[in-house]
């Protein structure tokens, strides 16, 4: 009977240690998941900012100003514009 109680006691201790270990791993993984989700949110914010910056750089008015200033380009007179039919 004493042997059986000792074996059962050891089994209970082993099971308790297994539960503790699995809970600890689960908590660590949950913390890592939260960190990854925060990082993903930051990347989404940065992506939105980069898209806004790209649209700013590609604005027609900005491109027109650069063409006028740096390349000395001018808009032609309406009388010199010819529309070609497809």
N, CA and C of each residue as an Amber inpcrd file, in Angstrom:
protein
   258
   0.8240000  -1.1940000   0.0000000   0.0000000   0.0000000   0.0000000
   0.8690000   1.2590000   0.0000000   1.9580000   1.2100000   0.7550000
   2.8500000   2.3680000   0.8070000   3.4850000   2.6060000  -0.5580000
   3.8450000   1.5040000  -1.2430000   4.4310000   1.6470000  -2.5670000
   3.4240000   2.2730000  -3.5350000   2.2080000   1.8470000  -3.4660000
   1.1690000   2.3880000  -4.3410000   0.9450000   3.8700000  -4.0700000
   0.9150000   4.2480000  -2.7950000   0.7560000   5.6690000  -2.4530000
   1.9400000   6.4890000  -2.9480000   3.1370000   5.9410000  -2.8180000
   4.3360000   6.6460000  -3.2830000   4.3130000   6.8100000  -4.8000000
   3.9140000   5.7650000  -5.5130000   3.8370000   5.8360000  -6.9750000
   2.7680000   6.8580000  -7.3970000   1.6220000   6.8160000  -6.7590000
   0.5760000   7.7820000  -7.0820000   1.0070000   9.2120000  -6.7710000
   1.7330000   9.3700000  -5.6530000   2.2370000  10.6960000  -5.2980000
   3.2040000  11.2160000  -6.3600000   4.1010000  10.3480000  -6.8240000
   5.0520000  10.7510000  -7.8620000   4.3470000  11.0700000  -9.1820000
   3.3040000  10.3020000  -9.5030000   2.5410000  10.5720000 -10.7230000
   1.8430000  11.9220000 -10.6220000   1.2730000  12.2200000  -9.4660000
   0.6070000  13.5140000  -9.2660000   1.6090000  14.6510000  -9.3660000
   2.7960000  14.4950000  -8.7800000   3.8330000  15.5270000  -8.8600000
   4.2610000  15.7310000 -10.3170000   4.4570000  14.6280000 -11.0490000
   4.8580000  14.7340000 -12.4530000   3.7680000  15.4330000 -13.2720000
   2.5190000  15.1020000 -13.0190000   1.4200000  15.7410000 -13.7460000
   1.3480000  17.2310000 -13.4140000   1.5510000  17.5650000 -12.1580000
   1.5230000  18.9730000 -11.7560000   2.6540000  19.7440000 -12.4260000
   3.8470000  19.1370000 -12.4660000   4.9640000  19.8000000 -13.1440000
   4.6840000  19.9460000 -14.6380000   4.0340000  18.9610000 -15.2380000
   3.6630000  19.0620000 -16.6550000   2.6830000  20.1840000 -16.8970000
   1.7040000  20.3400000 -16.0230000   0.7250000  21.4210000 -16.1600000
   1.4050000  22.7740000 -16.0140000   2.2860000  22.8860000 -15.0300000
   2.9990000  24.1500000 -14.8070000   3.8470000  24.5000000 -16.0240000
   4.5580000  23.5020000 -16.5510000   5.4020000  23.7420000 -17.7200000
   4.5700000  24.1620000 -18.9270000   3.4640000  23.4790000 -19.1650000
   2.6410000  23.8200000 -20.3280000   2.0050000  25.1980000 -20.1790000
   1.5870000  25.5690000 -18.9790000   1.0330000  26.9160000 -18.7630000
   2.0910000  27.9840000 -18.9840000   3.3040000  27.7110000 -18.5320000
   4.3830000  28.6820000 -18.7170000   4.6730000  28.8740000 -20.2110000
   4.7380000  27.7640000 -20.9600000   4.9730000  27.8620000 -22.4030000
   3.8300000  28.6110000 -23.0920000   2.6000000  28.3190000 -22.6680000
   1.4480000  28.9880000 -23.2780000   1.4900000  30.4910000 -23.0200000
   1.8690000  30.8830000 -21.8200000   1.9740000  32.3180000 -21.5120000
   3.0730000  32.9810000 -22.3230000   4.2020000  32.3030000 -22.4430000
   5.2950000  32.8640000 -23.2470000   4.8630000  33.0310000 -24.7000000
   4.1670000  32.0290000 -25.2350000   3.7090000  32.1160000 -26.6190000
   2.6630000  33.2180000 -26.7930000   1.8000000  33.3900000 -25.8050000
   0.7900000  34.4470000 -25.8900000   1.4560000  35.8260000 -25.8680000
   2.4700000  35.9910000 -25.0260000   3.1960000  37.2620000 -24.9820000
   3.8760000  37.5160000 -26.3190000   4.4650000  36.4810000 -26.8940000
   5.1140000  36.6360000 -28.2000000   4.0890000  36.9830000 -29.2760000
   2.9150000  36.3600000 -29.2030000   1.8480000  36.6750000 -30.1570000
   1.4370000  38.1370000 -30.0560000   1.2850000  38.6390000 -28.8360000
   0.9160000  40.0390000 -28.6450000   1.9800000  40.9670000 -29.2240000
   3.2330000  40.6170000 -29.0140000   4.3250000  41.4410000 -29.5580000
   4.3030000  41.4310000 -31.0790000   4.0470000  40.2700000 -31.6740000
   3.9870000  40.1820000 -33.1280000   2.8050000  40.9790000 -33.6800000
   1.6790000  40.9440000 -32.9850000   0.5190000  41.7250000 -33.4280000
   0.7970000  43.2200000 -33.3260000   1.4760000  43.6450000 -32.2630000
   1.8460000  45.0610000 -32.1440000   2.7850000  45.4640000 -33.2680000
   3.7330000  44.5960000 -33.5740000   4.6690000  44.8830000 -34.6600000
   3.9320000  44.9590000 -35.9950000   2.9660000  44.0720000 -36.2140000
   2.1810000  44.1090000 -37.4540000   1.3960000  45.4070000 -37.5640000
   0.8390000  45.8760000 -36.4420000   0.1180000  47.1550000 -36.4570000
   1.0540000  48.3030000 -36.8210000   2.2750000  48.2710000 -36.2870000
   3.2430000  49.3140000 -36.6070000   3.6010000  49.2800000 -38.0910000
   3.7520000  48.0680000 -38.6470000   4.0450000  47.9550000 -40.0770000
   2.8850000  48.4710000 -40.9200000   1.6590000  48.2300000 -40.4930000
   0.5030000  48.7450000 -41.2250000   0.4790000  50.2720000 -41.1970000
   0.8090000  50.8540000 -40.0500000   0.8670000  52.3160000 -39.9410000
   1.9520000  52.8570000 -40.8550000   3.1230000  52.2250000 -40.8210000
   4.2300000  52.6750000 -41.6770000   3.8690000  52.5260000 -43.1490000
   3.1790000  51.4360000 -43.5050000   2.7590000  51.2330000 -44.8910000
   1.8090000  52.3420000 -45.3390000   0.8750000  52.7040000 -44.4830000
  -0.0380000  53.7900000 -44.8130000   0.6940000  55.1140000 -44.9950000
   1.6700000  55.3670000 -44.1380000   2.4490000  56.5960000 -44.2620000
   3.2570000  56.6050000 -45.5540000   3.8150000  55.4580000 -45.9060000
   4.5920000  55.3880000 -47.1500000   3.6960000  55.5670000 -48.3750000
   2.4880000  55.0300000 -48.3270000   1.5610000  55.2310000 -49.4420000
   1.1850000  56.7060000 -49.5670000   0.9650000  57.3630000 -48.4340000
   0.6490000  58.7850000 -48.4600000   1.8160000  59.5780000 -49.0230000
   3.0170000  59.2190000 -48.6070000   4.2030000  59.9110000 -49.1140000
   4.3560000  59.6910000 -50.6140000   4.1170000  58.4700000 -51.0660000
   4.2300000  58.1850000 -52.4930000   3.2050000  58.9890000 -53.2910000
   1.9840000  59.0770000 -52.7790000   0.9790000  59.8440000 -53.5120000
   1.3320000  61.3320000 -53.5300000   1.9720000  61.8030000 -52.4680000
   2.4040000  63.2000000 -52.4360000   3.4910000  63.4610000 -53.4720000
   4.4490000  62.5280000 -53.5600000   5.5350000  62.6970000 -54.5240000
   5.0340000  62.6160000 -55.9630000   3.9480000  61.8970000 -56.1890000
   3.4610000  61.6930000 -57.5520000   2.3440000  62.6570000 -57.9400000
   2.0970000  63.6960000 -57.1510000   1.0360000  64.6450000 -57.4800000
   1.3610000  65.3640000 -58.7890000   0.3320000  65.5760000 -59.5840000
   0.5280000  66.2080000 -60.8920000   1.0940000  67.6180000 -60.7550000
   0.6350000  68.3510000 -59.7690000   1.1310000  69.7210000 -59.6140000
   2.6200000  69.7270000 -59.2820000   3.0580000  68.7830000 -58.4670000
   4.4800000  68.7080000 -58.1190000   5.3050000  68.3480000 -59.3480000
   4.8240000  67.3790000 -60.1170000   5.5460000  66.9780000 -61.3220000
   5.5940000  68.1270000 -62.3270000   4.5080000  68.8740000 -62.4190000
   4.4830000  70.0150000 -63.3340000   5.4770000  71.0950000 -62.8940000
   5.5490000  71.3420000 -61.5960000   6.5160000  72.3320000 -61.0880000
   7.9390000  71.9050000 -61.3730000   8.2410000  70.6530000 -61.1880000
   9.6000000  70.1620000 -61.4600000   9.9070000  70.2740000 -62.9430000
   8.9260000  69.9460000 -63.7870000   9.1450000  70.0510000 -65.2310000
   9.4190000  71.4980000 -65.6320000   8.7160000  72.4400000 -65.0180000
   8.9210000  73.8490000 -65.3620000  10.2600000  74.3580000 -64.8410000
  10.5980000  74.0350000 -63.5940000  11.8040000  74.5860000 -62.9690000
  13.0830000  73.9170000 -63.4620000  13.1450000  72.6130000 -63.3750000
  14.3970000  71.9100000 -63.6750000  14.6080000  71.6580000 -65.1660000
  13.5360000  71.3520000 -65.8570000  13.6680000  70.9710000 -67.2660000
  13.2840000  72.0920000 -68.2150000  12.8760000  73.2350000 -67.6690000
  12.4660000  74.3940000 -68.4710000  11.3890000  74.0300000 -69.4940000
  10.4600000  73.1920000 -69.0780000   9.3610000  72.7960000 -69.9590000
   8.1940000  73.7560000 -69.7460000   7.4040000  73.9320000 -70.7830000
   6.2470000  74.8040000 -70.7050000   5.0540000  74.1090000 -71.3400000
   3.8830000  74.4820000 -70.8900000   2.6580000  73.9530000 -71.4850000
   2.4720000  74.6600000 -72.8290000   2.2290000  73.9040000 -73.8890000
   2.0770000  74.5410000 -75.2050000   0.7650000  75.3210000 -75.2990000
   0.7420000  76.2400000 -76.2310000  -0.4760000  77.0100000 -76.4750000
  -1.5720000  76.0590000 -76.9590000  -2.8050000  76.3540000 -76.5950000
  -3.9080000  75.4860000 -77.0570000  -3.9990000  75.4040000 -78.5730000
  -3.5540000  76.4180000 -79.2840000  -3.6270000  76.3910000 -80.7410000
  -2.6130000  75.4130000 -81.3400000  -1.5990000  75.0520000 -80.5580000
  -0.5580000  74.1400000 -81.0560000  -0.8150000  72.6870000 -80.6610000
  -1.8770000  72.4590000 -79.9060000  -2.1810000  71.1020000 -79.4430000
  -3.0390000  70.4140000 -80.5000000  -2.6490000  69.2190000 -80.8820000
  -3.4190000  68.4350000 -81.8350000  -3.8570000  67.1510000 -81.1340000
  -5.1390000  66.8510000 -81.2580000  -5.6900000  65.6370000 -80.6790000
  -5.7530000  64.5860000 -81.7760000  -5.1640000  63.4480000 -81.5180000
  -5.1370000  62.3720000 -82.5030000  -6.2230000  61.3610000 -82.1260000
  -7.0690000  61.0640000 -83.0710000  -8.1470000  60.1000000 -82.8300000
  -7.5630000  58.6790000 -82.8460000  -8.0730000  57.8050000 -81.9950000
  -7.5390000  56.4320000 -81.9860000  -7.9440000  55.6310000 -83.2020000
